[in-house]
Structure formats: C-alpha cells, structure tokens
Amino acid sequence: MTRFKLAVTLAATVLMLSGGSLSAAVVPLSDLVNGQTIQSGDKVFSNFKYVETGDMPAVGDVQVETVTDTNGNYGVRFIGGFIDTAGGSSSDALITFDVSVAAGANQAISGAILAANPAVFNGEGLASVTETFLPTIDDDKLVVYDFGNGDDKLTDSTTFANTYQTLSVQKDIILHAMGDNAAVTMSFVDQYFPQVPEPNSLGLMTLGLLGLLARRRR
C-alpha cells in the first residue's frame, strides 16, 4: 500500500469513528447490500447495490452512518476513502438504494440534499458525484464536484414538484487522477431528504385545530 493510500485509509477510519453523534448507527455497506436496512429518523434505506471500478474501495470497506443536518433533515453518510490513482482511466463507485418514509411517520419526502467533503489531491485530478432518482423522477438530478484549487461545488439540493413515500436513488461517484504519480480521494458523501407532513395528516391537524377553536368559542 502506498503512503497516500495508507493516509486515506487512516483518514476514513478516523471519520468513521468520530463523525456524527454518539447515537448514530454505523452499518457496513456489505450488510446493506446483503439485504439489511438502516433507519435514520423517519427515513428507511433499503435495497442497496454497489458496483466499483478502478481503485474504488470494495463493498466491505464502505460504511454507512445515520446523520441529521442542522435543519432536522434525516439522511446517511457514505464513508469509504473513495480514491483514484495515476495509471489507467477514472475510478467509479455506483451506489443505488431506495429511501422510504417509516410507517406511521405521517411525513412525505419533498426533496433531496447532496454534499461531499473537499477532495484531497496529490497532483491534478477531479472528483464528482452525480445523483438521479429514476424511474420516479426523470427530469431532476444533483451534482457536486471538486476540481481542486478552489474550483468546487460541495453541496447541491432540489425540491421536488411532488412528494413521495418511496424514492429510488442512484449515486455515481467518479474520481480521476491526472498525471504521473497523481491521486485524488474523497472521504465521505452525505445524503439528506427533507420532509413535509402528509396531506392527510395536515387535514387531520386542521380539523383538530378547528375543533379546538369551536370549543373555546363556546
């Protein structure tokens, strides 16, 4: 293992141990690919698949951690030391999964947020993550990237035209090291799904408020 790869592995391990709150759940992606699910707040993540090429980590070397952003949106963090080194073409990691609202949560998925930490470069390179929501949504996608030297976009978000109880997600992580002895790595990718109350629950809430007002007027 090169010094660069060793440093990347150690950095990913530190992130896995220290990232997130003490109550966060961390599950190997290999367990999820084999049928296990992971729940983050009112979001349930299931039906995982993972395909890697080039220098990307094997499925057993990727961890999935539950996270919550400052706005209370629930999601997951993929920790893997995603990497590409010089020689050959780019390296690619494709992660697909379904996200659903937990039973009884009375919420609906209203959008998506994608974020990544700054890539680490040894020489020139690029890092990008593209996310789609096929086949449910065919006209929306998220993209984050880091081309080095401050040329980056590390957060992207969208609000869907409709709300959903279940959504399929495709996340494509591509890294490309350019030049002799070059290398590029991205330690983790974050994923959040904002939610709104279900229309039915809003209706019930409105009826309840109207009932309270009627009682007070009596």
C-alpha positions as MATLAB code, in Angstrom:
seq = 'MTRFKLAVTLAATVLMLSGGSLSAAVVPLSDLVNGQTIQSGDKVFSNFKYVETGDMPAVGDVQVETVTDTNGNYGVRFIGGFIDTAGGSSSDALITFDVSVAAGANQAISGAILAANPAVFNGEGLASVTETFLPTIDDDKLVVYDFGNGDDKLTDSTTFANTYQTLSVQKDIILHAMGDNAAVTMSFVDQYFPQVPEPNSLGLMTLGLLGLLARRRR';
ca = [
       0.000    0.000    0.000;
       1.371    3.437   -0.934;
       1.760    6.158    1.691;
      -1.053    8.095    0.043;
      -3.459    5.145    0.178;
      -2.466    4.471    3.804;
      -3.155    8.099    4.728;
      -6.528    7.934    3.005;
      -7.461    4.730    4.829;
      -6.492    6.204    8.198;
      -8.440    9.395    7.493;
     -11.546    7.423    6.571;
     -11.208    5.367    9.767;
     -10.978    8.499   11.914;
     -14.063    9.930   10.195;
     -15.954    6.698   10.755;
     -15.124    6.731   14.456;
     -15.604   10.431   15.130;
     -18.136   11.657   12.561;
     -21.733   12.144   13.643;
     -23.322   11.963   17.072;
     -22.805    9.257   19.661;
     -26.258    7.876   18.900;
     -25.561    7.486   15.171;
     -25.792    3.996   13.714;
     -22.939    2.742   11.511;
     -23.528   -0.275    9.256;
     -21.130   -1.852    6.722;
     -22.406   -1.336    3.188;
     -21.805   -5.050    2.610;
     -24.528   -5.839    5.182;
     -26.933   -3.482    3.430;
     -26.175   -4.999    0.024;
     -26.993   -8.385    1.554;
     -30.500   -7.243    2.495;
     -30.187   -5.329    5.756;
     -31.866   -1.925    6.124;
     -30.816    1.188    8.032;
     -33.174    3.777    9.541;
     -32.315    7.446   10.051;
     -35.102    9.245   11.889;
     -38.256    8.733    9.840;
     -36.343    7.548    6.739;
     -35.728    3.863    5.987;
     -32.962    2.996    3.488;
     -33.099   -0.379    1.725;
     -32.373   -2.367   -1.457;
     -28.733   -1.292   -1.658;
     -26.478   -2.187   -4.574;
     -22.815   -1.277   -5.098;
     -20.569   -1.551   -8.150;
     -16.988   -0.273   -8.164;
     -14.264    0.032  -10.811;
     -10.602    1.017  -10.717;
      -9.227    1.953   -7.300;
     -12.558    2.440   -5.540;
     -12.986    0.615   -2.200;
     -14.589   -2.812   -2.080;
     -18.100   -3.012   -0.670;
     -16.753   -4.325    2.646;
     -14.627   -1.188    3.067;
     -17.535    1.269    2.828;
     -19.519    2.241    5.927;
     -22.971    3.855    6.090;
     -23.745    6.143    9.028;
     -27.019    7.805   10.019;
     -26.821   11.614   10.113;
     -29.067   14.629   10.727;
     -28.394   18.118    9.381;
     -28.915   21.419   11.218;
     -32.439   21.723    9.810;
     -33.530   18.359   11.188;
     -33.400   16.512    7.861;
     -32.502   12.829    8.218;
     -30.065   11.007    5.976;
     -26.995    8.820    5.656;
     -23.253    9.325    5.181;
     -21.208    7.022    2.936;
     -17.654    6.701    4.289;
     -15.167    4.909    2.103;
     -11.959    6.641    1.239;
     -13.131    6.803   -2.405;
      -9.934    7.045   -4.450;
      -8.301    7.062   -7.878;
      -4.565    6.835   -8.502;
      -2.470    7.503  -11.589;
      -2.455    4.984  -14.407;
      -5.487    3.940  -16.376;
      -8.867    5.613  -16.595;
     -11.027    7.095  -13.841;
     -12.410    5.095  -10.904;
     -16.157    4.807  -10.380;
     -18.375    3.779   -7.448;
     -22.102    3.409   -8.151;
     -24.392    3.202   -5.107;
     -28.126    2.644   -5.556;
     -30.813    2.333   -2.887;
     -34.420    3.085   -2.000;
     -35.488    5.566    0.670;
     -38.935    5.349    2.253;
     -40.842    7.154    4.970;
     -41.196    4.932    8.042;
     -44.665    3.570    8.738;
     -46.714    5.877   10.926;
     -44.411    8.876   10.454;
     -47.093   10.895    8.603;
     -44.391   12.563    6.520;
     -43.573   12.697    2.804;
     -40.227   13.184    1.036;
     -40.181   16.657   -0.513;
     -36.618   16.996   -1.795;
     -33.004   15.854   -1.611;
     -29.688   17.308   -0.459;
     -26.288   16.007   -1.613;
     -22.984   17.050   -0.025;
     -19.352   15.927   -0.041;
     -16.212   16.860    1.837;
     -13.403   18.603   -0.104;
     -11.330   16.139   -2.115;
      -7.641   15.631   -1.350;
      -5.347   15.969   -4.349;
      -1.816   14.737   -4.978;
      -1.222   16.415   -8.342;
      -4.085   17.244  -10.695;
      -7.431   15.481  -10.720;
     -11.162   15.766  -10.303;
     -13.887   14.365   -8.088;
     -17.613   14.411   -8.809;
     -20.839   12.882   -7.520;
     -23.967   12.776   -9.679;
     -27.321   11.699   -8.275;
     -30.540   10.757  -10.059;
     -33.948    9.495   -8.932;
     -35.001    7.208  -11.770;
     -37.534    5.990  -12.727;
     -39.789    8.040  -10.423;
     -38.237   11.403  -11.340;
     -36.626   11.690  -14.774;
     -36.068   15.454  -15.010;
     -34.069   16.235  -11.872;
     -30.553   15.447  -10.648;
     -27.934   16.671   -8.189;
     -24.228   17.229   -8.877;
     -21.331   18.098   -6.569;
     -17.688   18.319   -7.636;
     -14.169   19.354   -6.698;
     -11.639   20.145   -9.424;
      -9.010   21.443   -6.983;
      -7.591   24.936   -6.403;
     -10.898   26.206   -5.054;
     -12.939   25.204   -8.099;
     -15.651   23.244   -6.338;
     -19.340   22.870   -5.571;
     -19.707   20.709   -2.486;
     -23.463   20.986   -1.847;
     -26.483   20.675   -4.128;
     -30.185   20.411   -3.371;
     -33.572   20.187   -5.036;
     -37.222   20.484   -4.066;
     -39.389   18.012   -5.937;
     -42.535   19.046   -7.802;
     -44.397   16.295   -5.910;
     -43.925   14.490   -2.612;
     -43.147   10.785   -2.275;
     -43.392    7.956    0.224;
     -40.660    5.947   -1.538;
     -37.904    7.035   -3.884;
     -35.168    5.180   -5.790;
     -31.746    6.862   -5.770;
     -28.673    6.360   -7.975;
     -25.401    7.908   -6.753;
     -22.371    7.847   -9.095;
     -19.010    8.790   -7.540;
     -16.268    9.410  -10.127;
     -12.643   10.283   -9.338;
      -9.891   10.835  -11.895;
      -6.209   11.404  -11.098;
      -4.289   13.067  -13.935;
      -0.551   12.953  -14.456;
       2.269   10.757  -13.213;
       2.063    9.799   -9.521;
      -1.198   11.730   -9.132;
      -4.003   10.661   -6.797;
      -7.337   12.036   -5.638;
      -9.617   10.932   -2.817;
     -12.973   11.885   -1.317;
     -13.582   10.595    2.201;
     -17.359   10.769    2.500;
     -20.615   11.740    0.798;
     -23.683   12.945    2.720;
     -27.299   12.464    1.708;
     -30.386   14.081    3.280;
     -34.075   14.003    2.421;
     -36.234   16.933    3.601;
     -39.789   16.063    4.552;
     -43.190   17.715    4.883;
     -46.332   16.487    6.664;
     -48.510   14.184    4.584;
     -51.590   15.910    3.106;
     -53.847   13.566    5.103;
     -52.099   14.420    8.369;
     -52.347   18.134    7.553;
     -56.080   17.721    7.034;
     -56.485   15.956   10.356;
     -54.393   18.624   12.078;
     -56.550   21.372   10.574;
     -59.740   19.628   11.689;
     -58.305   19.278   15.177;
     -57.441   22.985   15.363;
     -60.887   23.953   14.117;
     -62.417   21.722   16.767;
     -60.358   23.407   19.494;
     -61.380   26.859   18.277;
     -65.039   25.841   18.222;
     -64.827   24.582   21.821;
     -63.157   27.786   23.015;
     -65.864   29.932   21.428;
     -68.479   28.017   23.373;
];
